[in-house]
Amino acid sequence: MPSRASPRSPSAHLVNNIHVPADLTFLFTIKDLSPNYAVQEVQSAGQFWLPPNIHNAYQSEAEKLYRWVGGRITRITNEEGANREIFDAATVFSQMPVTPHLLAVNIDAEREDVSDHPPGWRTLSFDHVPVNGDPRRTYASIVDLGEEAQIAGPGSPRIIGSLLPSVYDYVQTIDENNWPIPPEKDHAGLIGSLPVLLALAAFSAPPGLVDQAFDRSVRPGTWVPHSFQGGHISERGMVVTVYLDLSRPKQSTRLLLNHLQNGGYGPFYGP
């Protein structure tokens, strides 16, 4: 459990009574991808269109480099982020207009063949993780092969649709008399794969407005909806790679980032 301090302390942001250190930091890049069908023909599996599964079947844009510090994101130059080490990566593709699902794989699909990483492309899935042992309050943790297709309880309107596609929201069930059955759990926010969590924010806006979406909407432990048009465009893809910031070795470690993505500082995006 992280150390506690006064809510007025300049060294921490208070999120659900858990402090996110204001100097906790990492770097990340976003690289936009599109399929190159001259190399590999379009594939499908059931309702899903599948991105290529070989690394040279993509066209990419230049990477953009960002710094996350205490829940805020800023664009930085390559010189400012030159001293870095890979922590994790994921490639994410929109399935619009066929379905609002997102497909992901936990590699840079332009550097490695997806076919070498079974089961390959898969829709976002979650593990439901109790908050501090409370079975009622549950994080939705985005993981490689989660046991759940939706979050554990109804998501808030500012998250569902704005950040997380509505297909991943809690599904209301009814009894034999067609009365709604109250959910057994409350959704406590999103945690899990940092690259995918950042991709969700990037997909919330068109490609040309991602920086503005980060600036307006990403906050410590929460998400503030913006007014931009959604960015779930047909065949839009991106690689998000998270790095340790070696220029700040005490504030950017594997231990700290694992603690962050596992909910140790509260939700990455609160409910």
Salt bridges, closest charged atoms under 4 A:
GLU85 OE2 - ARG254 NH2 2.93
ASP108 OD2 - LYS31 NZ 3.06
ASP108 OD2 - ARG111 NE 3.24
GLU110 OE1 - LYS31 NZ 2.81
GLU112 OE1 - HIS117 NE2 2.77
ASP113 OD1 - HIS55 ND1 2.77
ASP186 OD2 - ARG136 NE 3.25
ASP211 OD2 - ARG75 NH1 2.77
ASP245 OD2 - ARG67 NH2 3.12
ASP245 OD2 - ARG248 NE 3.86
